Amino acid sequence: MRLYEHVADLDVRIDDYELAWFERDTSSGFTRASTVVVLHGDGETGRGEDVTYETEAHERFHDVGTNLALAGEYTLDSFSAHLGDADLFFGGEPGQPIFRNYRQWAFESAALDLALRQADTDLAERLDREYDPVRFVVSTRLEEPPTGDRVLEWLDRDPDLEFKLDPTSEWTDDVVDRLAATEAVRTLDLKGQYHGTTVDQPADPELYERIVDGFPEALIEDPEVTDETRPLLESNVERVTWDYPIRSVETVEELPWEPESLNVKPSRFGSVEALFDTLEYCREHGIEMYGGGQFELDVGREHLHALASLFYPDAPNDVAPKAYNDPEPSDDLPTSPLAPPSESQGLDW
């Protein structure tokens, strides 16, 4: 049985829905807005988070987003098909095409949450799996100009923390040496697959060599493969991993070479089916997985924890609890690994 078939035929009744606005400042220097889709039905509530990176898109969503005809009785699969016929941006055009997947995931994850609750079960039981403790890393950009002080300050708080960092061309040999000496860096996101965003980092062969040589055990995420960078990357292929392009089985098969590991961000897939098919494909092909986040402000982060707990609990998951993204984090933050809940329902974790 396909993994998706374990949930595809779940019955889900939707009576009505509403949208909830969330907003907070982040440690990366921008104000994050997100929308939680709240589905009501048969005395239960299911929730899913839209992580679109445009405040204006969320504002328009709240202006006109409750006009969808969603009430009815479905299976999870037929609800997904129903969504496929809907314009979730209501005649507008998102700033990036991937935002359509983000919004679809909000509705589909809310429907899965609701269907599981209406069936009085949780995702682990439905998939015949168990929730395991979730290892996480802290994702952060360095200060400008980069020194590494931010990482050292985090380690002063908790010497056992691990990190996912975003190198830039401003990283010097001294910065790399200082960070490597901590032995706490697990993933380095080169941002080479991003184009037209505020986090673009064009291919920089000198930076790539500095990073690959300076962190010989770390994963190298989302490089840009060019004639200049390909030789270095191909000689370290076992450490090269991908994030931004991964949205389906087909996108995995289109990579420059068969990967040994991938970053799985559920919102990028849009549908539960696309996500579950990719999880299954990776398992069958021996591809390691780790989870990634999108500055979720509410229930979306819990959903990441639930999925990581079931499929890749021991990986360097970029799913630190959302309090780690606060501009001034508190002193009583959860530590890694996160313990699973003693009781759960729906997609709660």
C-alpha positions as CSV (number, residue, x, y, z in Angstrom):
1,M,0.0,0.0,0.0
2,R,1.3,3.5,-0.9
3,L,2.0,5.7,2.1
4,Y,-0.6,8.2,0.9
5,E,-3.3,5.5,0.8
6,H,-3.1,5.3,4.6
7,V,-4.8,8.7,4.7
8,A,-6.3,9.3,1.3
9,D,-9.6,7.7,2.2
10,L,-10.1,9.4,5.5
11,D,-13.5,11.0,5.7
12,V,-13.6,14.7,6.4
13,R,-16.7,16.8,7.0
14,I,-16.3,20.6,6.7
15,D,-19.1,22.9,8.0
16,D,-17.3,26.2,7.7
17,Y,-13.9,27.8,8.1
18,E,-12.1,31.0,9.2
19,L,-8.7,32.6,8.9
20,A,-6.4,33.6,11.8
21,W,-3.7,36.3,11.4
22,F,-0.2,35.9,13.1
23,E,2.6,38.3,13.0
24,R,5.9,38.7,14.9
25,D,9.4,40.1,14.5
26,T,12.2,37.6,13.8
27,S,15.8,37.2,14.6
28,S,16.6,37.6,10.8
29,G,15.5,41.2,10.9
30,F,12.1,41.1,9.2
31,T,8.5,41.0,10.4
32,R,6.9,37.6,9.6
33,A,3.2,37.4,8.9
34,S,1.3,34.1,8.4
35,T,-2.3,32.9,8.1
36,V,-3.7,29.9,9.8
37,V,-6.6,28.2,8.0
38,V,-9.1,26.9,10.6
39,L,-11.6,24.3,9.4
40,H,-14.6,23.4,11.5
41,G,-16.7,20.2,11.1
42,D,-18.6,17.7,13.2
43,G,-17.6,19.4,16.4
44,E,-13.9,19.2,15.6
45,T,-11.3,21.8,14.4
46,G,-8.4,21.3,12.0
47,R,-5.7,23.9,11.4
48,G,-2.9,24.5,8.9
49,E,-0.5,27.4,8.3
50,D,0.1,29.4,5.1
51,V,3.7,30.5,5.2
52,T,3.7,32.8,2.1
53,Y,6.4,35.4,2.4
54,E,4.3,38.4,1.4
55,T,2.4,40.4,4.0
56,E,0.3,41.9,1.3
57,A,-0.8,38.4,0.1
58,H,-1.9,37.6,3.6
59,E,-3.8,40.9,3.8
60,R,-5.7,40.1,0.6
61,F,-6.3,36.6,1.8
62,H,-8.1,37.9,4.9
63,D,-10.1,40.4,2.8
64,V,-11.5,37.8,0.4
65,G,-10.3,34.4,1.5
66,T,-13.5,33.3,3.3
67,N,-15.4,33.2,0.0
68,L,-14.4,29.7,-1.0
69,A,-17.1,27.1,-1.2
70,L,-15.6,24.4,1.1
71,A,-18.6,23.1,3.1
72,G,-19.4,19.5,2.4
73,E,-18.4,15.9,3.0
74,Y,-15.2,14.6,1.4
75,T,-12.4,12.1,1.6
76,L,-9.0,13.7,2.1
77,D,-8.2,12.8,-1.5
78,S,-11.4,14.3,-2.9
79,F,-10.9,17.5,-0.8
80,S,-7.5,17.8,-2.4
81,A,-9.0,17.5,-5.9
82,H,-11.6,20.1,-4.9
83,L,-8.9,22.5,-3.9
84,G,-7.1,21.9,-7.2
85,D,-10.1,23.6,-9.0
86,A,-10.0,26.6,-6.7
87,D,-8.1,29.9,-7.2
88,L,-6.6,30.3,-3.7
89,F,-5.2,33.7,-4.7
90,F,-8.5,35.0,-5.9
91,G,-7.5,36.5,-9.2
92,G,-4.2,37.9,-7.9
93,E,-0.8,36.7,-8.8
94,P,1.6,35.6,-6.0
95,G,5.1,37.1,-6.0
96,Q,6.5,33.6,-6.5
97,P,4.8,30.6,-8.0
98,I,5.8,28.4,-5.1
99,F,3.5,30.5,-2.9
100,R,0.5,28.7,-4.4
101,N,1.9,25.5,-2.9
102,Y,2.3,27.2,0.5
103,R,-1.4,28.2,0.5
104,Q,-2.6,24.8,-0.7
105,W,-0.6,23.1,2.0
106,A,-2.3,25.3,4.6
107,F,-5.7,24.0,3.5
108,E,-4.6,20.4,3.0
109,S,-2.7,20.1,6.3
110,A,-5.8,21.6,8.0
111,A,-8.0,19.0,6.3
112,L,-5.7,16.2,7.3
113,D,-5.6,17.5,10.9
114,L,-9.5,17.7,10.9
115,A,-9.9,14.3,9.3
116,L,-7.7,12.6,11.9
117,R,-9.5,14.3,14.7
118,Q,-12.9,13.3,13.3
119,A,-11.6,9.7,13.2
120,D,-10.3,10.1,16.8
121,T,-6.8,9.2,15.9
122,D,-3.4,10.8,15.1
123,L,-1.0,10.6,12.2
124,A,1.3,8.1,13.9
125,E,-1.5,5.6,14.6
126,R,-2.9,6.0,11.1
127,L,0.5,5.3,9.5
128,D,1.3,2.5,12.0
129,R,4.4,4.3,13.3
130,E,5.5,5.8,16.6
131,Y,6.5,9.3,17.5
132,D,10.2,9.5,18.4
133,P,12.2,12.4,20.0
134,V,13.2,15.1,17.4
135,R,16.7,16.4,17.1
136,F,16.8,20.0,15.9
137,V,19.4,22.5,14.8
138,V,19.2,26.3,15.1
139,S,19.1,28.2,11.8
140,T,20.6,31.7,11.8
141,R,22.4,34.2,9.7
142,L,25.5,35.8,11.1
143,E,25.8,39.4,12.0
144,E,27.1,42.0,9.5
145,P,29.9,42.0,9.0
146,P,30.1,38.3,9.9
147,T,32.2,37.3,12.9
148,G,30.6,34.2,14.3
149,D,29.8,35.9,17.6
150,R,26.1,35.0,17.2
151,V,26.8,31.3,17.2
152,L,29.2,31.6,20.1
153,E,26.5,33.5,22.1
154,W,24.1,30.7,21.4
155,L,26.6,28.1,22.6
156,D,27.1,30.1,25.8
157,R,23.4,29.5,26.4
158,D,23.5,25.8,25.5
159,P,26.8,24.1,24.6
160,D,25.0,21.2,23.0
161,L,23.2,23.3,20.3
162,E,23.8,22.5,16.6
163,F,23.4,24.9,13.7
164,K,22.4,25.4,10.1
165,L,24.1,28.5,8.8
166,D,23.8,30.5,5.6
167,P,27.3,31.4,4.3
168,T,27.8,34.5,2.2
169,S,30.7,35.8,0.2
170,E,31.6,38.0,3.2
171,W,32.7,35.0,5.2
172,T,36.5,35.1,5.6
173,D,38.9,32.3,6.4
174,D,39.0,33.5,10.0
175,V,35.2,33.3,10.3
176,V,35.1,29.8,8.8
177,D,37.9,28.7,11.2
178,R,36.2,30.2,14.2
179,L,32.9,28.5,13.4
180,A,34.5,25.2,12.5
181,A,36.3,25.1,15.8
182,T,32.9,24.9,17.6
183,E,32.2,21.5,15.9
184,A,28.5,22.4,16.0
185,V,27.8,23.3,12.4
186,R,25.8,20.6,10.7
187,T,24.4,22.2,7.5
188,L,25.6,25.1,5.4
189,D,22.9,26.6,3.1
190,L,24.5,28.2,0.1
191,K,21.2,29.7,-1.2
192,G,22.4,29.1,-4.8
193,Q,18.9,27.9,-5.9
194,Y,17.2,31.1,-4.9
195,H,16.8,33.8,-7.6
196,G,15.0,37.1,-7.2
197,T,14.7,36.9,-3.4
198,T,16.3,38.8,-0.6
199,V,18.5,35.8,0.4
200,D,20.1,35.1,-3.0
201,Q,23.7,34.1,-2.9
202,P,25.1,33.8,-6.5
203,A,27.6,31.0,-7.1
204,D,31.0,31.9,-5.7
205,P,33.6,29.3,-6.3
206,E,36.0,30.7,-3.7
207,L,33.2,30.7,-1.1
208,Y,32.2,27.2,-2.0
209,E,35.8,25.9,-1.7
210,R,36.2,27.7,1.6
211,I,33.0,26.1,3.0
212,V,33.6,22.6,1.7
213,D,37.1,22.5,3.0
214,G,36.4,24.3,6.2
215,F,33.5,22.1,7.3
216,P,34.5,18.6,6.1
217,E,31.6,16.8,7.9
218,A,28.8,19.3,7.3
219,L,26.0,19.0,4.6
220,I,26.3,21.5,1.8
221,E,22.8,22.6,0.8
222,D,21.5,24.2,-2.4
223,P,24.7,25.1,-4.3
224,E,24.4,26.6,-7.7
225,V,26.0,24.1,-10.2
226,T,28.0,26.0,-12.7
227,D,31.0,25.0,-14.9
228,E,33.2,26.5,-12.2
229,T,31.5,24.9,-9.1
230,R,30.6,21.5,-10.6
231,P,34.1,19.8,-10.1
232,L,34.2,20.7,-6.4
233,L,30.6,19.6,-5.9
234,E,31.0,16.4,-7.8
235,S,34.0,15.5,-5.7
236,N,31.9,15.9,-2.6
237,V,28.6,14.6,-3.9
238,E,27.9,12.6,-0.8
239,R,27.6,15.8,1.2
240,V,25.6,17.9,-1.3
241,T,21.9,18.2,-0.4
242,W,18.9,20.1,-1.8
243,D,16.0,22.1,-0.4
244,Y,14.5,24.8,-2.6
245,P,13.9,22.7,-5.7
246,I,12.3,19.8,-3.8
247,R,8.5,19.8,-4.4
248,S,7.7,16.3,-5.8
249,V,9.2,13.0,-6.8
250,E,9.8,14.5,-10.3
251,T,11.9,17.3,-8.9
252,V,14.1,14.8,-7.0
253,E,14.6,12.9,-10.3
254,E,15.5,16.1,-12.1
255,L,18.5,16.9,-9.8
256,P,22.0,17.0,-11.3
257,W,22.7,13.7,-9.7
258,E,21.0,11.2,-7.4
259,P,21.2,12.8,-3.9
260,E,22.2,11.1,-0.7
261,S,20.1,13.5,1.4
262,L,17.3,16.1,1.1
263,N,15.7,18.8,3.1
264,V,12.0,18.2,3.2
265,K,9.8,21.3,3.7
266,P,6.1,20.1,3.6
267,S,4.8,23.5,2.5
268,R,6.8,23.3,-0.7
269,F,4.9,20.2,-1.8
270,G,1.4,21.8,-1.7
271,S,-0.5,18.5,-1.4
272,V,-0.3,15.7,1.2
273,E,0.0,13.3,-1.7
274,A,3.0,14.9,-3.2
275,L,4.7,15.0,0.2
276,F,3.9,11.4,1.1
277,D,5.0,10.1,-2.3
278,T,8.3,11.9,-2.0
279,L,8.8,10.6,1.6
280,E,8.2,7.1,0.3
281,Y,10.5,7.5,-2.8
282,C,13.3,8.7,-0.5
283,R,12.9,5.7,1.8
284,E,12.8,3.3,-1.1
285,H,16.0,4.8,-2.7
286,G,18.0,5.1,0.5
287,I,17.9,9.0,0.5
288,E,18.3,10.4,3.9
289,M,15.9,13.2,4.9
290,Y,15.9,16.1,7.3
291,G,13.2,18.6,8.0
292,G,13.2,22.3,7.3
293,G,11.1,25.3,8.5
294,Q,9.7,28.5,7.1
295,F,9.5,30.8,10.1
296,E,6.2,29.3,11.1
297,L,4.4,31.3,13.8
298,D,1.8,28.8,14.9
299,V,0.6,25.3,14.2
300,G,2.8,24.9,11.2
301,R,5.8,24.3,13.4
302,E,4.0,21.5,15.3
303,H,3.2,19.8,12.0
304,L,6.9,19.9,11.1
305,H,7.8,18.3,14.4
306,A,5.2,15.5,13.9
307,L,6.5,14.7,10.5
308,A,10.1,14.8,11.5
309,S,9.3,12.6,14.5
310,L,7.8,9.9,12.2
311,F,10.2,10.0,9.3
312,Y,13.6,11.5,10.2
313,P,13.8,12.1,14.0
314,D,17.6,11.8,14.3
315,A,18.5,14.1,11.4
316,P,19.8,17.7,11.7
317,N,16.3,19.0,11.4
318,D,16.0,22.8,10.9
319,V,12.8,22.8,13.0
320,A,13.9,24.5,16.2
321,P,10.9,25.6,18.3
322,K,9.6,29.0,17.0
323,A,10.9,30.8,20.1
324,Y,14.4,30.4,18.7
325,N,13.4,32.8,16.0
326,D,12.6,35.7,18.4
327,P,14.8,38.8,18.2
328,E,15.5,38.4,21.9
329,P,15.1,34.7,22.8
330,S,14.2,33.8,26.4
331,D,16.5,31.9,28.7
332,D,14.2,28.8,29.1
333,L,14.2,27.5,25.5
334,P,13.5,23.8,24.8
335,T,16.5,21.7,24.3
336,S,17.2,19.1,21.6
337,P,15.9,16.5,21.2
338,L,12.2,17.4,21.7
339,A,10.3,14.8,23.5
340,P,7.1,13.5,21.8
341,P,3.7,14.1,23.4
342,S,2.3,11.6,25.8
343,E,-1.1,12.1,24.0
344,S,-1.9,13.5,20.6
345,Q,-4.7,13.8,18.2
346,G,-4.8,15.0,14.6
347,L,-1.4,16.5,13.6
348,D,-0.7,17.7,17.1
349,W,2.8,17.1,18.4
